[in-house]
Amino acid sequence: MDMPRLTPLAESLPASVPFVGPEAIERTAGRAFRARLGANESGFGPAPSVIQAIGAAAPHVWKYCDPENHDLKAAIARHCGVAPENVAVGEGIDGLLGLVVRLYVEPGAPVVTSLGAYPTFNYHVAGFGGRLVTVPYADDREDPAALLDAVRREASPLVYFANPDNPMGTWADARRVNEFIEALPATTMLVLDEAYGEFAPEGTMPPLDLARPNVLRMRTFSKAYGLAGMRCGYALGEAGVIRSFDKVRNHFGVNLLAQVAAAAALADRPYLEEVIGRVERARRIIAGIGEANGLKPLPSATNFVTIDCRRDGEFAGAILRSLAERGVFIRKPMAPGLDRCIRVSVGPDDELALFGETLEETMKAVRL
């Protein structure tokens, strides 16, 4: 049958998403999870002040949102101590990553990242025809020296580096990040993904230097601010680079309620500090549960804890599946070497208690 043809690039790609959502797993299983500890959301939710702001704005959703994101960009600029022209807003970091790849990657161009790092970036590289070049983690950390070597070897126009890292939760200090930035070729754009920056120790995130036209700092409202479902994030960069987003972005992509909610979240600093404290406490609880079951939690600068299951990927996968059968949703790294681990997001006390109970049951079952 005659029909419109996909481009050769589109035809070559699988019809897939980078993540299988918990909802899809629930539909397949025919039952809901009892604990949702896999997607690195904030189980603590947004601030009450943010919920109030959303409610007040809800009657106005008949209007188109502001396509310039003016008020939100101004709020972000005040929060970060920069000018509004240094801020680009998008549909979460995921959406901004797609725009960056579209702006800087031609078909066949080499793009550097770590093997096992955030898969949505890889998804966009494939979608725009880039050639992914990966380097392994070193001691469960992204390796800036190896990334730099690959950039130089391949003459790559784009490199991705997350600090703190997902899926391992590890981090590099600001000095090492700055050394990496200083050593990069001027023709290589660095995407420095700082989605988990609010949870990191002091001295992790370098001071903002927005004079550099080859660094984009990406941040989100999905983690610390509890707005994952709103899909809102932002990039900080040199003003000319930021203007380039207007060439390709969906100008109505960040909806009215997301703009209102994100601005309100930035205004409620006390709630952010409360969430950061709750995340620190929850990380300690998760680490303790792992240790009590003979596993090894890794140090974390994020809102999750990665736990070394001390064997191989097959064993870690058995733990993940057994927990899912018991109603607990978690995830795990998939790259070789990292796949020996599981990854558990922080959450409310009752869900962490359930994780503790079911992990004990699981370890007994998988060791039979």
Residue pairs with C-beta under 8 A, 6 or more apart in sequence:
5 11
9 107
9 129
13 126
13 127
17 123
18 119
18 120
18 122
18 123
19 39
19 119
19 120
21 39
22 33
22 36
22 38
22 39
22 329
25 33
25 324
25 329
26 32
26 33
29 324
31 327
32 327
33 324
33 327
33 328
33 329
34 326
34 327
34 328
34 351
34 354
35 327
35 328
35 329
35 347
35 351
35 352
35 354
35 355
35 358
36 43
36 329
36 345
36 347
36 351
37 43
37 328
37 329
37 330
37 344
37 345
37 346
37 347
37 351
37 352
37 355
38 329
38 330
38 331
38 343
38 344
38 345
39 228
39 329
39 331
39 345
40 166
40 222
40 223
40 302
40 303
40 304
40 345
41 222
41 223
41 226
41 228
41 345
42 222
42 223
42 224
42 225
42 226
42 228
42 275
42 303
43 345
43 346
43 347
43 348
43 351
44 226
44 275
44 278
44 347
44 348
45 51
45 226
46 225
46 226
46 227
46 261
46 265
47 225
47 226
47 264
47 265
47 268
47 271
47 272
48 271
49 264
49 267
49 268
49 271
50 225
50 226
50 227
50 261
50 264
50 265
50 268
50 271
52 264
53 260
53 261
53 263
53 264
54 257
54 260
54 261
54 264
56 260
57 256
57 257
57 260
58 257
60 256
61 255
61 256
61 257
63 256
64 252
64 256
65 252
65 254
65 255
65 256
65 258
65 259
66 256
66 259
67 251
67 252
68 251
69 89
69 254
69 259
70 84
71 259
71 263
72 89
72 232
72 254
72 259
72 262
72 263
73 84
73 87
73 89
73 234
74 84
75 262
75 263
75 266
75 267
76 84
76 87
76 89
76 234
76 262
76 266
77 83
77 84
77 86
77 87
78 266
79 266
80 87
80 208
80 236
81 208
82 208
82 210
82 236
83 239
85 239
85 242
85 243
86 210
86 236
86 237
86 238
86 239
86 242
87 234
87 235
87 236
87 242
88 96
88 234
88 235
88 237
88 242
88 245
88 249
89 232
89 233
89 234
89 254
89 259
90 96
90 99
90 232
90 233
90 234
90 235
90 245
90 249
90 253
90 254
91 231
91 232
91 233
91 250
91 253
91 254
92 220
92 222
92 231
92 232
92 233
93 193
93 195
93 218
93 219
93 220
93 222
93 233
94 120
94 231
94 233
95 231
95 233
95 250
95 253
96 218
96 233
96 234
96 235
96 245
97 120
97 121
97 124
97 160
97 191
97 218
98 124
98 127
99 245
99 248
99 249
100 124
100 158
100 189
100 191
100 216
100 235
101 111
101 121
101 124
101 125
101 127
101 128
101 130
101 158
102 124
102 128
102 248
103 244
103 245
103 247
103 248
104 157
104 158
104 189
105 111
105 125
105 128
105 129
105 130
105 157
105 158
106 129
106 130
106 157
107 128
107 129
107 130
108 129
108 130
108 131
109 129
109 130
109 131
109 156
109 157
109 158
110 130
110 131
110 133
110 154
110 155
110 156
110 157
111 125
111 130
111 131
111 132
111 133
111 156
111 157
111 158
111 159
111 160
112 133
112 134
112 135
112 147
112 150
112 151
112 154
112 156
112 158
112 159
112 160
113 121
113 122
113 125
113 132
113 133
113 134
113 135
113 147
113 159
113 160
113 161
114 134
114 135
114 136
114 137
114 142
114 143
114 147
114 160
114 161
114 165
115 134
115 135
115 136
115 137
115 335
115 336
116 137
116 167
116 333
116 334
116 335
116 337
116 338
117 142
117 160
117 162
117 165
117 166
118 160
118 162
118 166
118 193
121 160
121 191
121 193
122 132
125 131
125 132
126 132
130 158
133 150
133 154
133 156
135 143
135 146
135 147
135 149
135 150
136 143
136 146
136 337
137 143
137 168
137 335
137 337
137 338
138 146
140 168
140 170
140 298
140 306
140 338
141 165
141 168
141 170
141 171
141 172
142 161
142 162
142 163
142 165
142 170
142 172
144 161
144 172
144 176
144 177
144 179
144 180
147 159
147 161
147 180
148 180
148 183
148 184
150 156
150 159
151 159
151 184
151 185
151 188
152 185
155 185
155 187
156 188
157 187
157 188
157 189
158 188
158 189
158 191
159 184
159 188
159 189
159 190
159 191
160 191
160 193
161 177
161 180
161 190
161 191
161 192
161 193
162 192
162 193
162 194
162 195
163 171
163 172
163 177
163 192
163 193
163 194
163 197
163 200
163 204
163 205
164 170
164 171
164 194
164 196
164 197
164 199
164 200
164 204
164 300
164 301
164 302
165 171
165 302
166 195
166 196
166 302
166 304
167 306
167 331
167 332
167 333
167 338
167 341
167 343
168 298
168 306
168 333
168 338
168 341
169 196
169 298
169 299
169 300
169 301
169 302
169 304
169 305
169 306
169 343
170 298
170 299
170 300
170 301
171 200
171 201
171 204
171 301
172 204
173 203
173 204
174 203
174 204
174 205
174 206
174 207
177 192
177 205
177 206
178 206
180 190
181 190
181 192
181 206
181 212
181 215
184 190
184 214
185 214
186 213
186 214
187 214
188 214
189 214
189 215
189 216
190 214
190 215
190 216
191 216
191 218
192 215
192 216
192 217
192 218
193 218
194 205
194 217
194 218
194 219
195 218
195 219
195 220
195 222
195 223
195 233
196 223
196 301
196 302
196 303
197 204
197 205
197 219
198 223
198 224
198 272
198 276
199 223
199 224
199 276
199 279
199 280
199 301
199 302
199 303
200 301
200 302
201 301
204 301
208 217
208 236
209 215
210 236
210 237
210 238
210 239
211 238
212 238
213 237
213 238
213 240
213 241
215 237
215 238
216 235
216 236
216 237
216 241
217 235
217 236
217 237
218 233
218 234
218 235
218 236
219 233
219 234
219 235
219 236
220 232
220 233
220 234
221 227
221 230
221 232
221 233
221 258
221 261
221 262
221 265
222 228
222 230
222 231
222 232
222 233
223 302
223 303
224 272
224 275
224 276
224 279
224 303
225 262
225 265
225 266
225 272
225 275
226 265
226 275
227 258
227 261
227 262
227 265
230 255
230 257
230 258
230 261
230 262
231 254
231 258
232 254
232 258
232 259
232 261
232 262
235 242
235 245
265 272
278 346
279 303
279 346
282 303
282 346
282 347
282 352
283 300
283 303
283 305
283 346
285 349
285 352
285 356
286 297
286 304
286 305
286 307
286 344
286 346
286 352
286 355
287 297
287 300
287 305
287 307
289 352
289 355
289 356
289 359
290 296
290 297
290 305
290 307
290 344
290 359
291 297
292 356
292 360
293 359
293 360
293 363
294 310
294 363
295 307
295 308
295 309
295 310
296 307
296 308
296 310
297 305
297 306
297 307
297 308
298 305
298 306
298 307
298 308
298 341
300 306
303 345
303 346
304 343
304 344
304 345
304 346
305 343
305 344
305 346
306 333
306 341
306 342
306 343
306 344
307 341
307 342
307 343
307 344
308 340
308 341
309 315
309 316
309 319
309 340
309 341
309 342
310 340
311 340
312 339
312 340
313 334
313 336
313 339
313 340
315 340
315 366
316 332
316 339
316 340
316 341
316 342
317 332
317 339
318 366
319 342
319 359
319 362
319 363
319 366
320 330
320 331
320 332
320 342
322 361
322 362
322 365
322 366
323 329
323 330
323 355
323 358
323 359
323 362
324 330
326 358
326 361
326 362
327 354
327 358
328 354
328 355
328 358
328 359
330 342
330 343
330 344
330 345
330 355
331 342
331 343
332 339
332 341
332 342
332 343
333 339
333 341
333 343
344 355
346 352
